[in-house]
């Protein structure tokens, strides 16, 4: 099969989409303007890449401290296997939860459902978790607090500086 081939315009789209998206109502329209193409072209190109596997995921990254959340706790829950899905959906429905997912239980750590809770203080996070506990009827949980926010980055493709260096080395 080999590596996928991209036109220069497609490479430009990839470069723009691997940086921060414009903070506006229609970010793909802004990207399209920069590329001098239609917004539909941008959206359809991304959809096609997703369908054929060239694009794995397209996600926003929340920098919780920049968003004003000073306390962040990963709540971990010991949920009966037959209730994981409905309880996970219920927890994920809380506004203060940014993500919720299932993991295998480990020896000595019997928690199988994880949910990141964001608040202004540890007290607020603890109050939210207590409220979730009452709502879902699960009392076996812990809260693991973030001590440091690590730099979140993704792989970069078609970086001009790297392409230029590769070109020089291939001569």
C-alpha positions in Angstrom: 0.0 0.0 0.0 2.8 2.4 0.9 2.5 5.9 2.3 -0.4 8.1 1.4 0.4 10.9 -1.1 -0.8 14.4 -0.5 -1.0 17.4 -2.7 0.7 20.6 -1.6 -2.8 22.1 -0.8 -3.6 19.0 1.3 -0.3 19.3 3.2 -1.2 23.0 3.9 -4.5 21.8 5.3 -2.7 19.3 7.5 -0.3 21.9 8.8 -3.2 24.3 9.7 -5.2 21.5 11.4 -2.3 20.4 13.6 -2.1 23.9 15.2 -4.6 25.6 17.4 -7.9 26.0 15.6 -9.2 29.6 15.3 -11.4 30.5 18.3 -14.5 31.5 16.4 -17.9 30.2 15.4 -16.7 28.6 12.1 -13.0 27.6 12.5 -13.1 25.5 9.3 -14.3 28.6 7.3 -11.3 30.5 8.6 -9.0 27.6 7.6 -10.6 27.5 4.2 -10.0 31.3 3.7 -6.4 30.8 4.5 -6.1 28.0 1.9 -8.3 29.9 -0.6 -10.8 27.0 -0.8 -14.3 26.5 0.3 -15.3 25.4 3.8 -17.0 22.4 2.3 -13.7 21.3 0.7 -12.0 21.4 4.1 -14.7 19.5 5.8 -15.1 16.9 3.1 -11.4 16.4 2.9 -11.2 15.7 6.6 -14.2 13.4 6.5 -12.7 11.4 3.6 -9.3 11.1 5.4 -11.2 9.9 8.5 -13.2 7.3 6.4 -10.2 5.9 4.7 -8.0 5.8 7.8 -5.5 8.6 6.9 -6.9 10.6 9.8 -7.3 8.7 13.1 -8.9 11.4 15.3 -9.6 15.1 15.4 -9.8 16.4 19.0 -9.7 19.5 21.1 -7.3 19.6 24.0 -8.5 21.2 27.2 -5.8 23.0 29.1 -7.8 22.9 32.3 -5.7 25.5 34.2 -5.9 28.0 31.3 -9.7 27.4 31.3 -9.9 28.6 34.9 -10.1 25.2 36.7 -7.6 25.1 39.5 -8.5 21.7 41.0 -8.8 18.6 38.9 -9.4 15.2 40.2 -9.6 11.8 38.5 -12.4 10.0 40.2 -12.0 6.3 40.1 -15.0 4.0 40.7 -15.5 0.4 41.5 -18.6 -0.4 39.5 -20.3 -3.8 38.9 -19.4 -5.0 35.4 -23.1 -5.2 34.4 -23.6 -1.5 35.3 -20.4 0.0 33.8 -22.1 1.3 30.6 -25.2 2.9 32.1 -23.3 4.4 35.1 -20.5 5.6 32.8 -23.1 7.4 30.6 -24.7 8.9 33.7 -21.3 10.2 35.0 -20.3 11.5 31.6 -23.5 13.6 31.6 -22.3 15.8 34.5 -21.1 19.2 33.3 -18.0 19.0 35.5 -16.8 15.8 33.8 -14.6 16.3 30.8 -14.0 12.6 30.1 -15.1 9.2 31.4 -13.9 5.8 30.4 -13.6 2.2 31.5 -10.3 0.4 32.4 -9.5 -3.0 33.6 -9.2 -3.5 37.3 -5.7 -4.1 38.6 -4.6 -6.2 41.5 -4.8 -4.0 44.6 -6.6 -1.2 42.7 -10.2 -2.4 42.1 -11.4 0.6 40.1 -12.8 0.1 36.6 -14.5 3.5 35.8 -12.5 6.7 35.6 -13.9 10.3 35.3 -12.0 13.5 35.3 -13.7 16.2 37.4 -12.8 19.9 37.1 -13.5 22.5 39.8 -12.2 25.7 41.3 -11.0 24.0 44.5 -10.4 20.5 46.0 -13.5 21.1 48.1 -15.6 21.7 45.0 -14.2 18.6 43.3 -15.0 16.5 46.4 -18.5 18.0 46.6 -19.1 17.1 42.9 -17.9 13.6 43.4 -20.1 13.1 46.5 -23.0 14.3 44.4 -22.2 11.9 41.6 -21.9 9.1 44.2 -25.3 9.8 45.6 -26.8 10.0 42.1 -25.3 6.7 40.8 -25.5 4.8 44.1 -21.8 3.8 44.1 -19.8 4.6 47.2 -16.5 2.8 46.4 -14.4 5.5 44.9 -11.3 7.6 45.3 -10.1 10.9 43.9 -6.6 11.2 42.4 -5.6 14.9 42.0 -3.4 16.4 39.3 -0.2 17.6 40.7 1.2 19.0 37.4 -0.2 19.7 34.0 2.1 18.2 31.4 2.5 19.8 28.0 0.0 18.2 25.6 1.3 17.9 22.1 0.5 15.8 19.0 2.6 14.5 16.2 3.4 17.2 13.6 3.4 16.4 9.8 4.8 18.2 6.8 6.8 20.7 9.0 8.7 22.9 6.5 11.9 23.0 8.5 12.1 19.2 8.6 11.2 18.8 5.0 13.9 21.3 4.0 16.5 19.4 6.1 15.4 16.1 4.6 15.7 17.5 1.1 19.3 18.7 1.8 20.3 15.3 3.2 18.9 13.4 0.2 21.2 15.2 -2.3 
